[in-house]
């Protein structure tokens, strides 16, 4: 059975109420835009969203929040995401904010068959409250548990039919790690290439971590904060 | 007094050739203007951005911006010659594993024992943690650059933080508009005074002892 799907709708087969979904992207950069839009139209609700920012400027995953299809969020940063601020203020969504390095390491552990790990990050802060703190070689570390999900929705620059992936610049961020930690990883690729087109040494994420691939050639690629300098 | 630019310039003097440096959001980003760019022999200063760049360059020229090349503040940036891109697990392996030589961070409060509070104000809107706790816990050295007092006039350098902590006992040196100070355990030690600032003024505006 081919991993390559004809449409984003087909690529989301099996998605149902209560699903946990990891979404790649640092803010809006590197979002699987078409898959995110398709989930908003799908009808599934009570979703657990695992994503660094949960959208911004009313775009990307902020649409899920506005639609009321998210029950729980694990993220690291809220910032100017007014949709998320509103949801936190009225208590309509259960939001857990964790340190970014812990966020990605929990998923890395989940994908690597590791149940938990001790990190120095968060010791002596609210992050460590209620968790085991243990001393190793004179320094304190807090126990953090692995994180997994039903789906990972990620964007890649190139994919081949086996799911070997290459990413582009800072659009990579959490995506390859999320791919390892989800039962079903769905890749939205800018370009679907033939098997063999990617040199074995140039594959960023091997295809065994990918279950479905859909090519999406048009992306909005929203810039959150445009900064430039004048030409000399 | 040091202007913001002078604070940034003074902070840049703390950085060795060949160093890997992470600059926090806000005032610390100004430091980039005073750093030597990476050189063909691998020297200069290499900026790390926790969203996945080692060798971050300045803002792009108008019209050259790429929406998929951003910094951790989600602003469009560039990548220097010799720069690299990587995933977030690799990025935080660098940060938490002690492979970043120096992080320059902003602060809401710093205590005399080096505790840092820079992510939340009690009763205020929660903006999130982002990479702050990992940078604070994992960098080899932490330099804080901040105004000496808060907008309401309260000291930011205190005996003990009452804002939620980012990390305990991590700050080495603080550069403010009034002085350069080291964390001394029982207070702050003045390393350098800004032009026309007296030790008495620093003492008056610091919520912890100034020690010799």
Interface residues (C-beta under 8 A of the other chain):
Chain A: X26 X27 X28 X29 X30 X56 X75 X76 X77 X78 X79 X85 X88 X97 X98 X99 X100 X101 X102 X104 X105 X108 X119 X120 X121 X122 X123 X124 X125 X126 X127 X167 X168 X169 X170 X171 X172 X173 X174 X175 X176 X177 X204 X221 X222 X223 X224 X225 X226 X227 X228 X229 X230 X231
Chain B: X49 X50 X51 X52 X53 X58 X59 X60 X61 X62 X63 X64 X65 X66 X67 X68 X69 X70 X72 X73 X74 X75 X76 X77 X79 X85 X86 X87 X88 X89 X91 X92 X95 X96 X115 X125 X126 X127 X128 X129 X130 X131 X132 X133 X134 X137 X138 X164 X165 X166 X167 X168
